[in-house]
Structures are given as structure tokens and as C-alpha cells.
Amino acid sequence: MDSIPVAENQEYLIFDDKFTIVDFSPDIQKYAERAIARGEDLRASFPEMVGLESTCQEILSGQQENFTLESVTRSQEPDRDLYFNLFIESVEERLIILLEDVTELTMLQQSSMQKLNEAEITLNKLKRFEYCTNKIIASMKDVLLITSPSGKIERVNKSSTELFGQKKSELINRTIDSLILDRNFNHRNIYNLLLFSPDSVRKVEVNFTNNQGQTIQIEFDCFIAPTEIKDFYNCVYIGRDITARKQAEAEIRKALAREKELRELKSGFVSMASHEFRNPLSSILLCVQNLSDDDDLNDSDRNFYLQSIQHAALTMNSLLEDILILSKTESNQQRLKLEPIDLRKFCLQIIRELGSIYADKKIDFNYQVEINPVNLDQTTLRHILSNLLSNALKYSPQQATVKLNVSYQNEPAEIIIEICDRGIGIPEESQKHLFESFYRANNVNSTPGTGLGLSIVKKSVELYQGSISIDSQVNRGTNILVRLPIG
């Protein structure tokens, strides 16, 4: 028989129609299940041929050209298999099996298939992860904005469109700096800080004005996230509307400040009451003691003690009246009772009353009101005039003159009261506290007082919806201007 044309990586075996081995190539043994010998039955060494008898007869008779078995497996060593393809053809009056080693190709295909399966599994996991992520983002109540390093918005969620009142298409590709117009917000600064500390999260509070003109306060948690490009990070903003929280915090701070103010008011009242009531009470007790111990008092001494008791009682009564007045104004119980009064006579009456108390000082009264009578509330007007004049007289030196100017302005209709003194004045740091209850400037020294006068004046002026202003310099005096709308 002529030489058999086989490829370099092929071996052959020739057999007849009885499946008897006629000839074979030297290296075919590695493909066989057992040792091969001429004259033996082929099927003993190649069990794959069992069942192919009719196929081989058809190839031998020319009814079928050839037959192929692919990826036949032989176990050779532990953890190692041999893969080969088996081809059956006819040669002259015999049949030939060509065997081709395809182990490397098969192993490569299997490896590729395994990698493909692994990639498909990974892809499915990524798809599931992306689906879950998208669902989470879509259902987030917090605002989500993902921007490029330059600040261009690349992704938003539903909460973002609702809070900012804009469609997704209006937000995408817009810069975040143009969306949040807050002078304290700068994307580039935030991004650069995060680059220095990639694992950190920065909190940023911003104000945003929506399309309805409402100011919304947003608190962002900012961090950077890697992208598919090495050393290229996007910036993630996760924010929440904290407007209600900030308002609640402001209310709490306001309540705490009010509570502190009330505590200080209570403390001031206790301190003032203990001080201001002690002197007149001591005077009353001393006078009563003298009256009861000495039966031989003459009329002059008895009258002196009685007048001292009366003066101390009046002082205490005046103090209690100031406290009651302040209580009414603080609780909004005081109302104006406007009635026609002769304003000039009213002022002169108060001047006379104060003149008996401050006999060594003088009030220069200048009255320029063309209308008479004037509709005013006597009670509040008395509070204003008596407190301001008594303060001016009290803190002026002996023999001093206090000026009282009362005038009328037509447009708008106002009574203008101006009181000027050349007394000790008010330090600048104390002027902003003058209308606080029980507050007294730090330069009054031992001069008696409750710190209620100006607070009562302020409340009284506010009932008229008027105004009061004070211009004062230490050791040069004080000018007070009160405007009371009438009509």
C-alpha cells in the first residue's frame, strides 16, 4: 500500500471491513484504550467505533464520503486529559482512521468558554447591581447630584427634580454653581479639598431660592467617586432639605434666649426689690421705733418721723406701680384711652410735682403746640414725661437746668417731646441695653433707681406706634426725642 498522506499532528490506523487492524502509525498508541496489534479487532482499542459498523460499510461502498467524531477524550495522567478528533475515510479497499490531537485547542476553547461564562455571570451581577442601585436612587428622599470635576451635572434623581423644581433635562449638563447661587458655595473649592482627602465626606450647607421665590436650606454630604478612567473622580452631592429643622432650631434658640432673659429679669427683679425696698422699709421701721420709744417727742419731731414714713411709703408705692405697669405692658394688657387734654397744663402739673422732689434743680419749659386740646392717653403720657424728666433731673448736677421742649408737627401729625440735660451721660456700650427691664448703666454709681423707667417709656411710646431716640455722651449730657403720632 502506498504511503498514507497525513498531517504533521495526525496519526492513522488502517482496518478492513471486519474491523481487523491492518496497519497503523508508530505513535498512535497514545490515542488507544489498550495496546494495538495487527490482526486484532479495532473496537477493543477504540470503543468509540462500536455502533459505527454500518457507517463504515457505507463509507467503504461509497454511499458516504467520510465520518467525523470530534473531541474524543482519553484520560492520561491525573488532572490531565487528551482530546482528539477521529476521521474515518476509505483508502482503496480498506478504511482508515485519522487521529488529530486537539488538546490545546480544546483546552483553549474550554478556558475561553469558562471566561465567557464568568464574564456573563459578572455582567449579570453588574446588571442586577445597577438595577438595584437605580431603584435605590429613584426611591431616595435625599437629593442626589453627580458632577464631573468641572461641576457639570451628569446625574440626578427624582428628589432633585422635585426640590429644585426643574426637569431632569434642565439639570443635566448644567453646572452646579449656576444652580446653587450661594456666595458660600464653590464647587471647585469643595472638589479640591476632597482630592486631598479622597476618603473623607464634607458637609456643606447652602441656601437655594426655588421658582416660587422660597428660600430652601440644603445640607449636602459631598465626596468623590472613582470612574472608569484612572485618577479621574466625579463629585457626589447627597443633600436634604433642612429648612424646617433650621426653623425649629431658630425657635429653640429664641425660646432659650427668652428663657434666659426671663431668668435675668427675675434675678434683676429680686436684686432690685431687695435693694430698693430695704431703704424705705428701714426708714419706716426706724421712725416707728422712735415714735414708740419716746413719749416726750415734740410736735416738730413727730411730724418729721410721720413725713419720713409717708415719703418711704410713697417711694415703695411708686416702685410697685412701676412693676405693675411693666407687667401690664409685657402681657399686652395695657391699651390707649385717648381723650382731649390740655397738654400745656398737663406738662406744668408734672413739672410742679417733680420740682418738689428736685428743689435744687430747674426745668426750662418751652411749649409750641398750636392745637388745643390734644387727644392723648393721660396714663401713658404721664409715664413718658415723669420718667424721662426725673431721670434727667436725677443724673444732673446741683443747680442744673433741664430743658423740656414740646412741639407739634402737622405732616404727619405728631407731638414731639424733647428733653435735654447736661448730666453724667450714658456710656456708648450701655446705650443698646437702655430699654431692657432692670438694666442700669455702669456709671450711675450709688444713685438710686430701679432700671424700669426707660423700659416703661419705651412700651408706652410703642402703644402710640411712635418712636424714641437717645443721643448721649458721657459727662456732656443726654438728648431724648420722642414722637407720638396723633389724629
C-alpha positions in Angstrom: 0.0 0.0 0.0 1.3 3.4 -0.9 2.3 5.8 2.0 -0.6 7.4 3.8 -0.7 11.2 3.4 -1.3 12.6 7.0 -0.8 15.9 8.5 2.1 16.6 11.0 -0.1 16.4 14.1 -2.1 13.3 12.8 -1.7 9.6 13.3 -3.5 6.8 11.3 -4.8 3.3 11.6 -6.0 1.1 8.7 -8.6 -1.7 9.1 -10.8 -3.9 6.9 -14.5 -4.5 6.6 -14.2 -6.9 9.5 -12.7 -4.2 11.8 -9.4 -6.0 11.8 -6.4 -3.8 12.2 -4.2 -3.9 9.1 -1.6 -1.2 9.8 -1.0 1.9 12.0 1.4 4.7 12.5 4.1 4.4 15.2 2.7 7.0 17.6 -1.0 6.1 17.5 -0.7 4.2 20.8 -1.4 7.3 22.9 -4.9 7.5 21.5 -5.9 3.9 22.2 -7.5 2.4 25.3 -5.2 -0.6 25.1 -2.1 -1.9 23.2 -2.7 -2.1 19.5 -1.6 -5.1 17.4 -2.2 -6.1 13.7 -4.9 -8.7 13.2 -6.8 -7.6 16.4 -10.3 -6.1 16.5 -10.2 -2.4 16.2 -13.1 -1.9 18.6 -11.1 -3.3 21.5 -8.6 -0.4 21.4 -11.1 2.3 20.2 -14.5 1.6 21.8 -15.8 4.7 20.1 -16.1 2.6 16.9 -18.7 0.3 18.5 -22.0 1.1 16.8 -20.4 2.6 13.7 -20.2 -0.6 11.7 -23.0 0.3 9.3 -21.5 3.8 8.8 -18.1 2.2 7.9 -19.8 -0.2 5.4 -21.4 2.8 3.7 -18.1 4.7 3.5 -16.4 1.5 2.1 -19.2 1.1 -0.5 -19.0 4.8 -1.5 -22.5 5.6 -0.2 -21.0 8.1 2.4 -17.8 10.0 1.9 -16.5 10.2 5.5 -17.4 10.4 9.1 -16.0 12.5 12.0 -16.0 12.3 15.8 -14.9 15.4 17.5 -13.3 16.0 20.9 -12.9 12.4 21.9 -11.4 12.2 25.4 -8.7 10.0 26.8 -7.5 10.2 30.4 -3.7 10.0 30.6 -2.4 11.4 33.8 -4.1 12.7 36.9 -5.8 16.0 36.2 -4.9 15.8 32.5 -6.9 14.7 29.5 -6.1 14.1 25.9 -8.6 15.4 23.3 -8.5 14.3 19.7 -10.7 14.3 16.5 -11.4 11.0 14.8 -11.9 11.0 11.0 -13.0 7.8 9.0 -12.4 7.6 5.2 -11.9 4.9 2.7 -8.5 4.0 1.2 -8.6 1.7 -1.8 -10.4 -1.4 -0.4 -9.7 -0.5 3.2 -10.8 2.0 5.8 -8.5 4.5 7.6 -8.9 6.4 10.8 -7.1 9.7 11.1 -6.5 10.9 14.6 -5.7 14.6 15.3 -4.6 15.9 18.7 -6.7 18.9 19.5 -5.9 19.0 23.3 -4.5 22.6 23.3 -7.3 23.9 21.1 -10.0 22.2 23.2 -8.4 23.4 26.4 -8.3 26.9 25.0 -11.9 26.7 23.9 -12.9 25.4 27.4 -10.9 28.2 29.0 -12.5 30.8 26.7 -15.9 29.3 27.4 -15.2 29.4 31.2 -14.1 33.0 31.0 -17.1 33.9 28.8 -19.4 32.3 31.4 -17.6 34.1 34.2 -17.9 37.4 32.3 -21.6 36.7 31.7 -22.1 36.0 35.4 -20.2 39.2 36.3 -22.2 41.1 33.7 -25.4 39.8 35.2 -24.3 40.7 38.6 -23.5 44.2 37.4 -26.8 44.5 35.7 -28.6 43.4 38.9 -26.4 45.7 41.0 -27.2 48.6 38.6 -30.9 47.8 38.7 -30.9 47.8 42.5 -28.8 51.0 42.5 -31.2 52.7 40.1 -34.1 51.6 42.2 -32.5 52.9 45.4 -31.6 56.2 43.8 -35.1 56.6 42.3 -36.7 56.0 45.7 -34.2 58.2 47.7 -35.8 61.0 49.6 -32.4 62.8 49.6 -31.3 64.8 46.7 -28.6 63.2 44.5 -26.4 65.2 42.2 -23.3 63.7 40.5 -21.0 66.1 38.8 -17.8 66.0 36.7 -14.6 67.6 38.1 -15.6 70.9 36.4 -19.0 70.8 38.2 -21.2 69.8 35.2 -24.2 67.8 36.5 -24.2 64.3 35.0 -26.8 62.5 37.0 -29.8 63.5 39.2 -32.6 61.6 40.9 -36.3 62.3 41.2 -35.9 64.1 44.6 -33.6 66.6 42.9 -36.1 67.5 40.2 -38.8 67.9 42.8 -36.7 70.0 45.2 -35.2 72.3 42.5 -38.5 72.4 40.6 -36.8 71.6 37.3 -37.0 68.7 34.8 -34.1 66.2 34.5 -33.3 67.6 31.0 -32.9 71.1 32.5 -30.5 69.9 35.2 -28.3 67.5 33.2 -25.2 69.3 31.7 -25.8 72.4 33.8 -23.1 73.5 36.2 -23.9 73.1 39.9 -22.6 76.6 40.6 -25.2 78.0 38.3 -27.9 76.0 40.0 -26.9 76.9 43.6 -26.4 80.7 43.7 -25.0 80.9 47.2 -21.9 83.0 47.8 -20.6 80.5 50.3 -20.8 77.6 47.8 -18.0 76.9 45.3 -17.7 73.5 43.6 -14.1 73.9 42.7 -13.0 74.5 46.3 -15.0 71.6 47.5 -13.6 69.3 44.9 -10.0 70.3 45.5 -10.4 69.7 49.3 -11.8 66.3 48.6 -8.9 65.4 46.3 -6.5 66.0 49.2 -8.6 63.6 51.4 -10.3 61.1 49.0 -11.9 59.0 51.7 -13.5 62.0 53.5 -17.0 63.3 53.4 -17.6 67.1 53.7 -20.8 68.7 54.9 -21.9 71.9 53.2 -24.9 74.0 54.0 -26.3 76.2 51.2 -29.3 78.4 50.5 -31.3 77.9 47.4 -34.2 80.0 46.0 -36.8 78.0 44.1 -39.0 79.1 41.2 -41.7 80.2 43.7 -39.2 82.6 45.4 -38.9 80.4 48.5 -35.5 80.1 50.2 -34.7 76.5 50.9 -31.7 75.4 53.1 -30.0 72.3 52.0 -27.3 70.3 53.8 -25.0 68.3 51.4 -22.7 65.4 52.1 -20.0 65.7 49.5 -17.5 63.0 48.5 -15.6 61.9 45.3 -16.2 58.6 43.5 -13.8 56.9 41.0 -14.8 56.5 37.4 -13.7 54.0 34.7 -10.8 56.4 33.9 -7.8 56.1 36.3 -7.3 59.0 38.6 -10.5 60.7 37.3 -13.2 61.3 40.0 -16.7 62.5 39.9 -18.1 64.5 42.8 -21.3 63.2 44.5 -23.6 65.5 46.4 -26.3 63.9 48.7 -28.5 66.6 50.2 -31.5 67.0 52.3 -33.9 69.9 52.9 -33.2 71.2 56.4 -35.4 74.3 56.2 -37.8 73.0 58.8 -35.0 71.8 61.0 -33.3 75.2 60.9 -36.5 77.0 61.6 -37.1 74.7 64.6 -33.5 75.3 65.8 -34.1 79.1 65.5 -37.3 78.8 67.5 -35.5 76.7 70.1 -32.7 79.3 70.3 -35.3 82.1 70.5 -37.1 80.2 73.3 -33.8 79.6 75.2 -32.9 83.3 74.8 -36.3 84.3 76.1 -35.9 81.8 79.0 -32.5 83.3 79.7 -34.0 86.8 79.5 -36.7 85.8 81.9 -34.2 84.3 84.3 -32.2 87.5 84.2 -35.4 89.5 84.6 -36.3 87.5 87.6 -32.8 87.8 89.0 -32.8 91.6 88.3 -36.2 92.0 90.0 -35.1 90.1 93.1 -31.9 92.1 93.3 -33.6 95.4 92.7 -36.5 94.7 95.0 -34.2 93.6 97.9 -32.2 96.8 97.4 -34.9 99.4 96.7 -37.3 98.1 99.3 -34.7 97.8 102.0 -34.1 101.6 102.4 -37.7 102.7 102.7 -38.6 99.8 104.9 -35.6 100.5 107.2 -36.7 104.2 107.3 -40.3 103.2 108.2 -39.1 100.8 110.9 -36.7 103.3 112.4 -39.3 106.1 112.5 -41.9 103.8 114.1 -39.4 102.7 116.6 -38.6 106.3 117.6 -42.2 107.2 117.8 -43.0 104.2 120.1 -39.9 104.6 122.3 -40.1 108.3 123.0 -43.3 109.6 124.7 -41.9 113.1 125.1 -41.5 113.9 121.4 -42.4 117.4 120.4 -44.7 118.1 117.5 -41.8 119.0 115.2 -40.0 115.7 115.7 -43.3 113.7 115.5 -44.2 115.4 112.2 -40.7 114.7 110.9 -41.0 111.0 111.6 -44.5 110.9 110.1 -43.4 112.7 107.0 -40.4 110.3 106.7 -42.8 107.3 106.9 -45.1 108.8 104.4 -42.2 109.5 102.0 -40.9 106.0 102.3 -44.3 104.5 101.8 -44.8 106.7 98.7 -41.4 105.5 97.4 -42.4 101.9 97.8 -45.8 102.5 96.3 -44.2 104.2 93.2 -41.9 101.2 92.8 -44.8 98.8 93.0 -46.7 100.9 90.5 -43.8 100.7 88.1 -43.7 97.0 88.4 -47.4 96.7 87.8 -47.2 99.0 84.8 -44.3 96.9 83.3 -46.3 93.7 83.9 -49.3 95.1 82.0 -47.2 96.2 79.1 -45.3 92.9 79.0 -48.5 91.0 78.8 -50.1 93.3 76.3 -52.9 94.2 78.7 -52.4 98.0 78.5 -54.5 99.9 76.0 -54.6 103.6 75.0 -57.5 105.6 76.3 -57.4 108.7 74.1 -59.2 111.8 75.4 -58.9 115.5 74.9 -56.4 117.0 77.4 -54.9 120.5 77.8 -51.3 119.3 77.1 -49.7 122.5 78.4 -51.4 122.3 81.8 -50.7 118.6 81.9 -46.9 119.3 81.5 -46.9 122.1 84.0 -48.5 119.8 86.6 -45.8 117.2 86.2 -43.1 119.9 86.4 -44.6 121.1 89.7 -44.6 117.6 91.1 -41.0 117.0 90.2 -40.0 120.4 91.4 -41.0 119.5 94.9 -38.7 116.5 94.8 -35.7 118.1 93.0 -35.9 121.5 94.6 -32.3 122.4 93.8 -32.7 121.9 90.0 -34.8 123.6 87.4 -36.9 122.7 84.3 -36.9 125.1 81.4 -40.2 124.5 79.7 -40.8 125.6 76.0 -44.3 124.8 74.6 -45.1 125.3 70.9 -48.3 123.4 70.2 -50.9 125.4 68.2 -53.8 122.9 68.7 -55.8 122.5 72.0 -57.0 120.2 73.3 -54.9 117.2 72.2 -56.2 113.6 72.0 -53.8 111.6 74.2 -53.8 109.0 76.9 -53.1 110.6 80.2 -51.7 107.5 81.9 -49.0 106.6 79.3 -48.2 110.3 78.7 -47.5 110.7 82.5 -45.3 107.6 82.3 -43.3 109.1 79.5 -42.9 112.7 80.9 -42.4 111.8 84.5 -39.8 109.1 83.9 -37.8 111.0 81.3 -37.8 114.2 83.3 -37.0 112.5 86.6 -34.0 110.7 85.0 -32.7 114.0 83.6 -33.0 115.7 86.9 -31.7 112.8 88.9 -28.5 112.4 86.9 -27.8 116.2 86.6 -25.6 118.2 89.0 -27.0 120.5 91.6 -28.4 123.9 90.3 -28.6 122.3 86.8 -31.3 123.2 84.3 -33.1 120.5 82.2 -34.8 121.6 79.0 -38.3 120.3 78.1 -39.5 121.2 74.6 -43.0 120.2 73.5 -43.9 121.0 69.8 -46.4 119.9 67.1 -45.8 118.7 63.6 -48.6 118.8 61.1 -47.4 116.3 58.4 -47.6 113.7 59.7 -49.5 114.8 62.8 -47.2 114.3 65.7 -46.5 115.6 69.2 -42.7 116.0 69.6 -41.2 115.8 73.1 -37.6 116.7 73.5 -35.7 116.6 76.9 -32.1 117.8 77.2 -29.8 117.7 80.2 -26.1 118.2 80.9 -25.8 115.4 83.3 -23.5 112.4 83.6 -24.5 111.0 80.2 -24.7 107.3 79.1 -21.7 105.2 78.1 -21.9 104.0 74.5 -21.7 100.3 75.4 -24.7 100.8 77.7 -26.9 102.6 75.2 -28.1 99.4 73.4 -29.4 98.0 76.7 -31.2 101.1 78.0 -34.7 99.9 77.3 -34.2 96.5 78.9 -36.0 96.0 82.2 -33.9 96.5 85.4 -30.9 97.5 83.3 -28.8 100.4 84.6 -25.8 102.0 83.0 -22.5 101.2 84.7 -21.8 104.9 85.6 -24.8 105.6 87.8 -22.8 104.5 90.9 -24.9 104.7 94.1 -27.7 106.9 92.6 -31.0 105.1 93.5 -33.1 103.6 90.7 -34.9 100.5 89.5 -33.9 100.3 85.9 -37.6 100.3 84.9 -38.2 103.9 83.8 -36.9 103.7 80.3 -38.4 100.3 79.7 -41.8 101.7 80.7 -41.3 104.7 78.5 -40.4 102.5 75.5 -43.5 100.4 76.0 -45.7 103.5 76.3 -44.3 105.0 73.1 -44.9 101.8 71.2 -48.5 101.9 72.2 -48.8 105.1 70.2 -46.8 103.4 67.4 -44.3 106.3 68.0 -40.6 106.5 68.2 -37.9 107.3 70.8 -34.2 108.1 70.1 -31.4 108.9 72.5 -28.2 110.9 71.8 -25.8 110.8 74.8 -22.2 111.4 75.6 -20.5 110.7 78.9 -20.1 113.9 81.1 -21.7 116.0 78.4 -25.4 115.1 78.8 -28.3 113.4 77.1 -30.9 114.4 74.5 -34.0 112.3 74.2 -36.5 112.8 71.3 -40.0 111.2 71.5 -42.5 111.3 68.6 -46.2 110.5 69.4 -48.5 110.2 66.3 -51.9 111.8 67.0 -55.1 112.0 64.9 
